[in-house]
């Protein structure tokens, strides 16, 4: 099973057991991480000089949003 925040959003006890954060604390961090992720994508993945797509290498990971 693929774990995602949307699966854990309605399960506060599970979210806290996995992260150590209650849902309010996690949502505050989530906003910061989303902003950092978007900045990363804009600065590195969307670079016009880039010759390969993000995740094009054998060990690459697909972008999941």
C-alpha positions in Angstrom: 0.0 0.0 0.0 1.3 3.4 -0.9 1.3 5.8 2.0 0.1 9.4 1.4 -1.1 12.2 3.5 -4.6 11.9 2.0 -4.8 8.4 3.4 -3.8 9.6 6.9 -5.7 12.9 7.0 -8.7 11.4 8.7 -6.7 9.2 11.0 -5.1 11.5 13.7 -3.9 8.7 15.9 -2.1 6.9 13.0 -0.6 10.2 11.8 0.7 10.9 15.2 2.1 7.4 15.7 4.0 7.7 12.4 5.2 11.3 12.6 5.1 12.2 16.3 3.0 15.2 15.4 -0.6 15.9 15.9 -2.6 16.9 12.8 -2.3 20.7 13.5 1.5 20.5 13.9 1.7 18.4 10.8 -0.3 20.8 8.7 1.9 23.7 9.7 5.0 21.7 8.6 3.2 20.5 5.4 2.8 24.1 4.2 6.5 24.8 4.6 7.5 21.5 2.9 5.2 22.2 0.0 6.7 25.6 -0.5 10.3 24.2 -0.3 9.3 21.4 -2.8 7.9 23.8 -5.3 11.0 26.0 -5.0 13.2 22.9 -5.6 11.2 21.9 -8.7 11.4 25.5 -10.1 15.1 25.8 -9.5 16.3 22.4 -10.7 13.8 20.3 -12.5 12.3 23.1 -14.7 15.8 24.3 -15.7 15.8 24.8 -19.5 19.4 23.7 -19.6 18.5 20.3 -18.2 19.0 17.5 -20.7 17.0 14.8 -19.0 13.6 14.7 -17.4 13.5 14.5 -13.6 13.6 10.8 -12.7 15.0 9.7 -16.1 17.8 7.8 -14.5 17.5 4.2 -13.4 17.5 5.2 -9.7 15.2 8.2 -10.3 11.9 8.6 -8.4 8.8 9.9 -10.1 7.4 13.3 -9.0 4.3 12.7 -6.8 2.1 15.7 -5.9 
